[in-house]
Amino acid sequence: MKRETMMKNLLKKFNLNAVPAEDFYEDGRKTGIWIRGSICKAETDWYNYAEATMEENKLNDYLNKNGWYAEPYDAETIMMWTA
C-alpha cells in the first residue's frame, strides 16, 4: 500500500495522526510514516508504544497485511516503514 493511502487509512481506521517521516527526520527520509501524538488509544487496543511493535494486535495485523511494520524510535515515538 502506498504511503499516502496508509496515512489516510491510519487516520480513518485507528484515529492516528500519521504524517510523513520527513516531518520528524531532517535527513531526507521520504518513505516512512511518523505517528505524531498518542498511539495508545481505544482504536488501537491501547497499543503500548515500543513494547507493542513486536506483539500481535489489530494495528500490527493491519500494517503487516498491507506491507508495513511499526518500529519504535524511542519509548514514545513510533515510526512505520514498508516491509
Biopython code that builds the backbone (N, CA, C, O; Angstrom):
import numpy as np
from Bio.PDB.StructureBuilder import StructureBuilder

atoms = [
    (1, "MET", "N", (0.842, -1.178, 0.000)),
    (1, "MET", "CA", (0.000, 0.000, 0.000)),
    (1, "MET", "C", (0.890, 1.246, 0.000)),
    (1, "MET", "O", (1.887, 1.307, 0.719)),
    (2, "LYS", "N", (0.526, 2.215, -0.797)),
    (2, "LYS", "CA", (1.296, 3.458, -0.856)),
    (2, "LYS", "C", (1.195, 4.221, 0.463)),
    (2, "LYS", "O", (0.221, 4.098, 1.205)),
    (3, "ARG", "N", (2.232, 5.010, 0.727)),
    (3, "ARG", "CA", (2.306, 5.741, 1.983)),
    (3, "ARG", "C", (1.117, 6.674, 2.184)),
    (3, "ARG", "O", (0.545, 6.702, 3.274)),
    (4, "GLU", "N", (0.735, 7.424, 1.182)),
    (4, "GLU", "CA", (-0.364, 8.378, 1.317)),
    (4, "GLU", "C", (-1.662, 7.659, 1.675)),
    (4, "GLU", "O", (-2.433, 8.136, 2.507)),
    (5, "THR", "N", (-1.895, 6.524, 1.050)),
    (5, "THR", "CA", (-3.090, 5.728, 1.343)),
    (5, "THR", "C", (-3.031, 5.194, 2.769)),
    (5, "THR", "O", (-4.027, 5.235, 3.491)),
    (6, "MET", "N", (-1.862, 4.692, 3.178)),
    (6, "MET", "CA", (-1.720, 4.170, 4.541)),
    (6, "MET", "C", (-1.963, 5.275, 5.567)),
    (6, "MET", "O", (-2.632, 5.036, 6.572)),
    (7, "MET", "N", (-1.438, 6.468, 5.340)),
    (7, "MET", "CA", (-1.650, 7.560, 6.296)),
    (7, "MET", "C", (-3.137, 7.887, 6.425)),
    (7, "MET", "O", (-3.630, 8.096, 7.533)),
    (8, "LYS", "N", (-3.850, 7.934, 5.309)),
    (8, "LYS", "CA", (-5.297, 8.193, 5.344)),
    (8, "LYS", "C", (-6.021, 7.083, 6.082)),
    (8, "LYS", "O", (-6.919, 7.353, 6.879)),
    (9, "ASN", "N", (-5.641, 5.829, 5.827)),
    (9, "ASN", "CA", (-6.294, 4.698, 6.480)),
    (9, "ASN", "C", (-6.009, 4.653, 7.975)),
    (9, "ASN", "O", (-6.886, 4.288, 8.759)),
    (10, "LEU", "N", (-4.801, 5.016, 8.378)),
    (10, "LEU", "CA", (-4.473, 5.030, 9.806)),
    (10, "LEU", "C", (-5.325, 6.069, 10.546)),
    (10, "LEU", "O", (-5.726, 5.849, 11.689)),
    (11, "LEU", "N", (-5.593, 7.183, 9.897)),
    (11, "LEU", "CA", (-6.472, 8.185, 10.497)),
    (11, "LEU", "C", (-7.908, 7.662, 10.552)),
    (11, "LEU", "O", (-8.570, 7.756, 11.586)),
    (12, "LYS", "N", (-8.377, 7.118, 9.447)),
    (12, "LYS", "CA", (-9.769, 6.657, 9.355)),
    (12, "LYS", "C", (-10.049, 5.459, 10.266)),
    (12, "LYS", "O", (-11.049, 5.453, 10.984)),
    (13, "LYS", "N", (-9.180, 4.448, 10.243)),
    (13, "LYS", "CA", (-9.426, 3.201, 10.974)),
    (13, "LYS", "C", (-9.004, 3.248, 12.439)),
    (13, "LYS", "O", (-9.630, 2.623, 13.295)),
    (14, "PHE", "N", (-7.913, 4.009, 12.726)),
    (14, "PHE", "CA", (-7.332, 3.975, 14.070)),
    (14, "PHE", "C", (-7.243, 5.343, 14.742)),
    (14, "PHE", "O", (-6.733, 5.455, 15.857)),
    (15, "ASN", "N", (-7.739, 6.387, 14.065)),
    (15, "ASN", "CA", (-7.702, 7.741, 14.607)),
    (15, "ASN", "C", (-6.276, 8.170, 14.978)),
    (15, "ASN", "O", (-6.051, 8.783, 16.021)),
    (16, "LEU", "N", (-5.323, 7.836, 14.106)),
    (16, "LEU", "CA", (-3.916, 8.177, 14.345)),
    (16, "LEU", "C", (-3.497, 9.346, 13.466)),
    (16, "LEU", "O", (-3.831, 9.399, 12.283)),
    (17, "ASN", "N", (-2.771, 10.269, 14.051)),
    (17, "ASN", "CA", (-2.231, 11.410, 13.317)),
    (17, "ASN", "C", (-0.957, 10.955, 12.617)),
    (17, "ASN", "O", (0.147, 11.170, 13.117)),
    (18, "ALA", "N", (-1.116, 10.330, 11.466)),
    (18, "ALA", "CA", (0.005, 9.789, 10.699)),
    (18, "ALA", "C", (0.481, 10.834, 9.701)),
    (18, "ALA", "O", (-0.297, 11.325, 8.883)),
    (19, "VAL", "N", (1.765, 11.171, 9.776)),
    (19, "VAL", "CA", (2.342, 12.180, 8.894)),
    (19, "VAL", "C", (3.610, 11.617, 8.258)),
    (19, "VAL", "O", (4.158, 10.634, 8.756)),
    (20, "PRO", "N", (4.085, 12.220, 7.169)),
    (20, "PRO", "CA", (5.318, 11.737, 6.547)),
    (20, "PRO", "C", (6.499, 11.777, 7.511)),
    (20, "PRO", "O", (6.621, 12.693, 8.325)),
    (21, "ALA", "N", (7.364, 10.774, 7.409)),
    (21, "ALA", "CA", (8.530, 10.692, 8.298)),
    (21, "ALA", "C", (9.434, 11.900, 8.173)),
    (21, "ALA", "O", (10.128, 12.250, 9.128)),
    (22, "GLU", "N", (9.442, 12.547, 7.016)),
    (22, "GLU", "CA", (10.314, 13.712, 6.866)),
    (22, "GLU", "C", (9.887, 14.884, 7.739)),
    (22, "GLU", "O", (10.658, 15.826, 7.923)),
    (23, "ASP", "N", (8.655, 14.842, 8.288)),
    (23, "ASP", "CA", (8.259, 15.849, 9.275)),
    (23, "ASP", "C", (9.024, 15.664, 10.582)),
    (23, "ASP", "O", (9.124, 16.599, 11.378)),
    (24, "PHE", "N", (9.561, 14.472, 10.810)),
    (24, "PHE", "CA", (10.325, 14.146, 12.018)),
    (24, "PHE", "C", (11.828, 14.209, 11.756)),
    (24, "PHE", "O", (12.575, 14.847, 12.497)),
    (25, "TYR", "N", (12.251, 13.542, 10.701)),
    (25, "TYR", "CA", (13.668, 13.480, 10.346)),
    (25, "TYR", "C", (14.031, 14.657, 9.447)),
    (25, "TYR", "O", (13.197, 15.154, 8.690)),
    (26, "GLU", "N", (15.263, 15.089, 9.537)),
    (26, "GLU", "CA", (15.726, 16.170, 8.671)),
    (26, "GLU", "C", (16.755, 15.678, 7.659)),
    (26, "GLU", "O", (17.470, 16.484, 7.063)),
    (27, "ASP", "N", (16.837, 14.362, 7.459)),
    (27, "ASP", "CA", (17.869, 13.820, 6.572)),
    (27, "ASP", "C", (17.309, 13.327, 5.242)),
    (27, "ASP", "O", (17.983, 12.587, 4.526)),
    (28, "GLY", "N", (16.091, 13.726, 4.904)),
    (28, "GLY", "CA", (15.534, 13.397, 3.603)),
    (28, "GLY", "C", (14.833, 12.063, 3.500)),
    (28, "GLY", "O", (14.498, 11.652, 2.389)),
    (29, "ARG", "N", (14.590, 11.355, 4.605)),
    (29, "ARG", "CA", (13.861, 10.085, 4.534)),
    (29, "ARG", "C", (12.445, 10.363, 4.062)),
    (29, "ARG", "O", (11.713, 11.126, 4.693)),
    (30, "LYS", "N", (12.062, 9.752, 2.965)),
    (30, "LYS", "CA", (10.759, 10.043, 2.393)),
    (30, "LYS", "C", (9.879, 8.810, 2.237)),
    (30, "LYS", "O", (8.907, 8.846, 1.482)),
    (31, "THR", "N", (10.187, 7.747, 2.915)),
    (31, "THR", "CA", (9.412, 6.525, 2.723)),
    (31, "THR", "C", (8.545, 6.152, 3.916)),
    (31, "THR", "O", (7.596, 5.383, 3.763)),
    (32, "GLY", "N", (8.842, 6.667, 5.077)),
    (32, "GLY", "CA", (8.157, 6.222, 6.282)),
    (32, "GLY", "C", (7.025, 7.121, 6.726)),
    (32, "GLY", "O", (6.708, 8.137, 6.108)),
    (33, "ILE", "N", (6.427, 6.694, 7.836)),
    (33, "ILE", "CA", (5.324, 7.418, 8.460)),
    (33, "ILE", "C", (5.679, 7.625, 9.926)),
    (33, "ILE", "O", (6.181, 6.719, 10.592)),
    (34, "TRP", "N", (5.414, 8.821, 10.414)),
    (34, "TRP", "CA", (5.588, 9.142, 11.829)),
    (34, "TRP", "C", (4.199, 9.288, 12.433)),
    (34, "TRP", "O", (3.346, 9.988, 11.886)),
    (35, "ILE", "N", (3.974, 8.623, 13.568)),
    (35, "ILE", "CA", (2.714, 8.805, 14.286)),
    (35, "ILE", "C", (2.921, 9.954, 15.255)),
    (35, "ILE", "O", (3.532, 9.805, 16.313)),
    (36, "ARG", "N", (2.396, 11.099, 14.862)),
    (36, "ARG", "CA", (2.536, 12.311, 15.678)),
    (36, "ARG", "C", (1.416, 12.297, 16.712)),
    (36, "ARG", "O", (0.238, 12.372, 16.365)),
    (37, "GLY", "N", (1.784, 12.204, 17.956)),
    (37, "GLY", "CA", (0.788, 12.151, 19.018)),
    (37, "GLY", "C", (0.644, 10.731, 19.556)),
    (37, "GLY", "O", (1.458, 9.853, 19.268)),
    (38, "SER", "N", (-0.381, 10.532, 20.321)),
    (38, "SER", "CA", (-0.563, 9.261, 21.021)),
    (38, "SER", "C", (-1.018, 8.143, 20.085)),
    (38, "SER", "O", (-1.887, 8.329, 19.233)),
    (39, "ILE", "N", (-0.402, 6.984, 20.272)),
    (39, "ILE", "CA", (-0.803, 5.769, 19.559)),
    (39, "ILE", "C", (-1.574, 4.838, 20.510)),
    (39, "ILE", "O", (-2.195, 3.864, 20.085)),
    (40, "CYS", "N", (-1.515, 5.163, 21.787)),
    (40, "CYS", "CA", (-2.144, 4.344, 22.826)),
    (40, "CYS", "C", (-3.577, 4.848, 23.045)),
    (40, "CYS", "O", (-3.823, 5.749, 23.847)),
    (41, "LYS", "N", (-4.520, 4.231, 22.300)),
    (41, "LYS", "CA", (-5.922, 4.651, 22.379)),
    (41, "LYS", "C", (-6.824, 3.454, 22.111)),
    (41, "LYS", "O", (-6.353, 2.402, 21.678)),
    (42, "ALA", "N", (-8.087, 3.609, 22.362)),
    (42, "ALA", "CA", (-9.038, 2.502, 22.222)),
    (42, "ALA", "C", (-9.013, 1.887, 20.829)),
    (42, "ALA", "O", (-9.084, 0.665, 20.698)),
    (43, "GLU", "N", (-8.915, 2.709, 19.786)),
    (43, "GLU", "CA", (-8.946, 2.207, 18.417)),
    (43, "GLU", "C", (-7.785, 1.271, 18.096)),
    (43, "GLU", "O", (-7.888, 0.457, 17.178)),
    (44, "THR", "N", (-6.687, 1.373, 18.833)),
    (44, "THR", "CA", (-5.515, 0.513, 18.608)),
    (44, "THR", "C", (-5.397, -0.578, 19.671)),
    (44, "THR", "O", (-4.343, -1.201, 19.801)),
    (45, "ASP", "N", (-6.456, -0.811, 20.423)),
    (45, "ASP", "CA", (-6.425, -1.755, 21.553)),
    (45, "ASP", "C", (-5.383, -1.344, 22.590)),
    (45, "ASP", "O", (-4.713, -2.191, 23.180)),
    (46, "TRP", "N", (-5.256, -0.048, 22.801)),
    (46, "TRP", "CA", (-4.323, 0.508, 23.785)),
    (46, "TRP", "C", (-2.885, 0.081, 23.494)),
    (46, "TRP", "O", (-2.170, -0.394, 24.376)),
    (47, "TYR", "N", (-2.482, 0.263, 22.239)),
    (47, "TYR", "CA", (-1.125, -0.043, 21.754)),
    (47, "TYR", "C", (-0.095, 0.517, 22.730)),
    (47, "TYR", "O", (-0.123, 1.706, 23.049)),
    (48, "ASN", "N", (0.801, -0.325, 23.199)),
    (48, "ASN", "CA", (1.733, 0.026, 24.267)),
    (48, "ASN", "C", (3.093, 0.484, 23.733)),
    (48, "ASN", "O", (4.123, -0.075, 24.110)),
    (49, "TYR", "N", (3.106, 1.479, 22.874)),
    (49, "TYR", "CA", (4.323, 2.081, 22.330)),
    (49, "TYR", "C", (5.354, 1.037, 21.950)),
    (49, "TYR", "O", (5.018, 0.073, 21.263)),
    (50, "ALA", "N", (6.594, 1.197, 22.373)),
    (50, "ALA", "CA", (7.707, 0.357, 21.920)),
    (50, "ALA", "C", (7.465, -1.121, 22.194)),
    (50, "ALA", "O", (7.849, -1.964, 21.382)),
    (51, "GLU", "N", (6.840, -1.454, 23.310)),
    (51, "GLU", "CA", (6.615, -2.857, 23.641)),
    (51, "GLU", "C", (5.662, -3.535, 22.661)),
    (51, "GLU", "O", (5.765, -4.741, 22.439)),
    (52, "ALA", "N", (4.744, -2.787, 22.076)),
    (52, "ALA", "CA", (3.709, -3.376, 21.229)),
    (52, "ALA", "C", (4.141, -3.592, 19.786)),
    (52, "ALA", "O", (3.437, -4.269, 19.037)),
    (53, "THR", "N", (5.273, -3.040, 19.376)),
    (53, "THR", "CA", (5.658, -3.168, 17.970)),
    (53, "THR", "C", (5.946, -4.608, 17.583)),
    (53, "THR", "O", (5.903, -4.941, 16.399)),
    (54, "MET", "N", (6.237, -5.464, 18.542)),
    (54, "MET", "CA", (6.527, -6.869, 18.253)),
    (54, "MET", "C", (5.389, -7.794, 18.663)),
    (54, "MET", "O", (5.492, -9.008, 18.492)),
    (55, "GLU", "N", (4.313, -7.244, 19.198)),
    (55, "GLU", "CA", (3.199, -8.057, 19.662)),
    (55, "GLU", "C", (2.139, -8.209, 18.569)),
    (55, "GLU", "O", (2.056, -7.411, 17.635)),
    (56, "GLU", "N", (1.346, -9.247, 18.717)),
    (56, "GLU", "CA", (0.208, -9.416, 17.827)),
    (56, "GLU", "C", (-0.937, -8.556, 18.357)),
    (56, "GLU", "O", (-1.391, -8.746, 19.485)),
    (57, "ASN", "N", (-1.393, -7.625, 17.555)),
    (57, "ASN", "CA", (-2.515, -6.767, 17.906)),
    (57, "ASN", "C", (-3.144, -6.269, 16.615)),
    (57, "ASN", "O", (-2.587, -6.474, 15.536)),
    (58, "LYS", "N", (-4.294, -5.620, 16.711)),
    (58, "LYS", "CA", (-5.007, -5.287, 15.480)),
    (58, "LYS", "C", (-4.283, -4.258, 14.627)),
    (58, "LYS", "O", (-4.412, -4.294, 13.404)),
    (59, "LEU", "N", (-3.529, -3.345, 15.219)),
    (59, "LEU", "CA", (-2.780, -2.383, 14.411)),
    (59, "LEU", "C", (-1.636, -3.072, 13.674)),
    (59, "LEU", "O", (-1.469, -2.868, 12.472)),
    (60, "ASN", "N", (-0.847, -3.885, 14.376)),
    (60, "ASN", "CA", (0.247, -4.607, 13.707)),
    (60, "ASN", "C", (-0.283, -5.565, 12.647)),
    (60, "ASN", "O", (0.319, -5.707, 11.583)),
    (61, "ASP", "N", (-1.400, -6.219, 12.927)),
    (61, "ASP", "CA", (-2.007, -7.117, 11.924)),
    (61, "ASP", "C", (-2.371, -6.337, 10.665)),
    (61, "ASP", "O", (-2.116, -6.791, 9.549)),
    (62, "TYR", "N", (-2.968, -5.162, 10.849)),
    (62, "TYR", "CA", (-3.345, -4.334, 9.703)),
    (62, "TYR", "C", (-2.094, -3.895, 8.925)),
    (62, "TYR", "O", (-2.065, -3.976, 7.697)),
    (63, "LEU", "N", (-1.076, -3.436, 9.634)),
    (63, "LEU", "CA", (0.157, -3.000, 8.973)),
    (63, "LEU", "C", (0.779, -4.146, 8.173)),
    (63, "LEU", "O", (1.086, -3.991, 6.991)),
    (64, "ASN", "N", (0.960, -5.288, 8.823)),
    (64, "ASN", "CA", (1.596, -6.434, 8.164)),
    (64, "ASN", "C", (0.811, -6.893, 6.944)),
    (64, "ASN", "O", (1.398, -7.233, 5.917)),
    (65, "LYS", "N", (-0.497, -6.905, 7.052)),
    (65, "LYS", "CA", (-1.358, -7.317, 5.943)),
    (65, "LYS", "C", (-1.166, -6.415, 4.725)),
    (65, "LYS", "O", (-1.359, -6.847, 3.588)),
    (66, "ASN", "N", (-0.784, -5.160, 4.971)),
    (66, "ASN", "CA", (-0.650, -4.181, 3.900)),
    (66, "ASN", "C", (0.794, -3.813, 3.574)),
    (66, "ASN", "O", (1.044, -2.802, 2.918)),
    (67, "GLY", "N", (1.755, -4.639, 4.036)),
    (67, "GLY", "CA", (3.152, -4.445, 3.661)),
    (67, "GLY", "C", (3.908, -3.413, 4.461)),
    (67, "GLY", "O", (4.880, -2.846, 3.964)),
    (68, "TRP", "N", (3.492, -3.152, 5.688)),
    (68, "TRP", "CA", (4.136, -2.169, 6.560)),
    (68, "TRP", "C", (4.455, -2.801, 7.907)),
    (68, "TRP", "O", (3.933, -3.867, 8.234)),
    (69, "TYR", "N", (5.303, -2.152, 8.682)),
    (69, "TYR", "CA", (5.578, -2.582, 10.056)),
    (69, "TYR", "C", (5.878, -1.355, 10.913)),
    (69, "TYR", "O", (6.286, -0.312, 10.402)),
    (70, "ALA", "N", (5.672, -1.494, 12.210)),
    (70, "ALA", "CA", (5.939, -0.420, 13.167)),
    (70, "ALA", "C", (7.299, -0.641, 13.806)),
    (70, "ALA", "O", (7.715, -1.773, 14.052)),
    (71, "GLU", "N", (7.986, 0.476, 14.072)),
    (71, "GLU", "CA", (9.306, 0.415, 14.708)),
    (71, "GLU", "C", (9.409, 1.571, 15.695)),
    (71, "GLU", "O", (9.104, 2.712, 15.348)),
    (72, "PRO", "N", (9.837, 1.285, 16.926)),
    (72, "PRO", "CA", (9.988, 2.386, 17.881)),
    (72, "PRO", "C", (11.227, 3.224, 17.561)),
    (72, "PRO", "O", (12.286, 2.682, 17.245)),
    (73, "TYR", "N", (11.088, 4.525, 17.645)),
    (73, "TYR", "CA", (12.240, 5.432, 17.563)),
    (73, "TYR", "C", (12.797, 5.607, 18.968)),
    (73, "TYR", "O", (14.008, 5.576, 19.183)),
    (74, "ASP", "N", (11.888, 5.790, 19.918)),
    (74, "ASP", "CA", (12.223, 5.819, 21.336)),
    (74, "ASP", "C", (11.002, 5.300, 22.092)),
    (74, "ASP", "O", (10.091, 4.742, 21.480)),
    (75, "ALA", "N", (10.972, 5.473, 23.388)),
    (75, "ALA", "CA", (9.908, 4.875, 24.200)),
    (75, "ALA", "C", (8.504, 5.345, 23.828)),
    (75, "ALA", "O", (7.542, 4.616, 24.071)),
    (76, "GLU", "N", (8.350, 6.543, 23.243)),
    (76, "GLU", "CA", (7.019, 7.047, 22.938)),
    (76, "GLU", "C", (6.870, 7.563, 21.511)),
    (76, "GLU", "O", (5.917, 8.283, 21.213)),
    (77, "THR", "N", (7.790, 7.208, 20.633)),
    (77, "THR", "CA", (7.727, 7.646, 19.236)),
    (77, "THR", "C", (7.730, 6.421, 18.347)),
    (77, "THR", "O", (8.653, 5.608, 18.402)),
    (78, "ILE", "N", (6.694, 6.285, 17.525)),
    (78, "ILE", "CA", (6.567, 5.134, 16.635)),
    (78, "ILE", "C", (6.660, 5.599, 15.198)),
    (78, "ILE", "O", (5.988, 6.542, 14.782)),
    (79, "MET", "N", (7.516, 4.909, 14.444)),
    (79, "MET", "CA", (7.651, 5.129, 13.010)),
    (79, "MET", "C", (7.107, 3.891, 12.316)),
    (79, "MET", "O", (7.101, 2.802, 12.890)),
    (80, "MET", "N", (6.653, 4.058, 11.086)),
    (80, "MET", "CA", (6.172, 2.930, 10.294)),
    (80, "MET", "C", (6.883, 2.942, 8.942)),
    (80, "MET", "O", (7.065, 3.987, 8.317)),
    (81, "TRP", "N", (7.280, 1.738, 8.515)),
    (81, "TRP", "CA", (8.067, 1.587, 7.297)),
    (81, "TRP", "C", (7.474, 0.477, 6.436)),
    (81, "TRP", "O", (6.761, -0.397, 6.928)),
    (82, "THR", "N", (7.783, 0.528, 5.141)),
    (82, "THR", "CA", (7.353, -0.546, 4.267)),
    (82, "THR", "C", (8.226, -1.767, 4.534)),
    (82, "THR", "O", (9.425, -1.654, 4.789)),
    (83, "ALA", "N", (7.598, -2.929, 4.470)),
    (83, "ALA", "CA", (8.304, -4.184, 4.759)),
    (83, "ALA", "C", (9.181, -4.598, 3.588)),
    (83, "ALA", "O", (9.850, -5.630, 3.653)),
]
sb = StructureBuilder()
sb.init_structure("model")
sb.init_model(0)
sb.init_chain("A")
sb.init_seg("    ")
for serial, (resi, resn, name, xyz) in enumerate(atoms, 1):
    if name == "N":
        sb.init_residue(resn, " ", resi, " ")
    sb.init_atom(name, np.array(xyz, "f"), 0.0, 1.0, " ", f" {name:<3s}", serial, name[0])
structure = sb.get_structure()
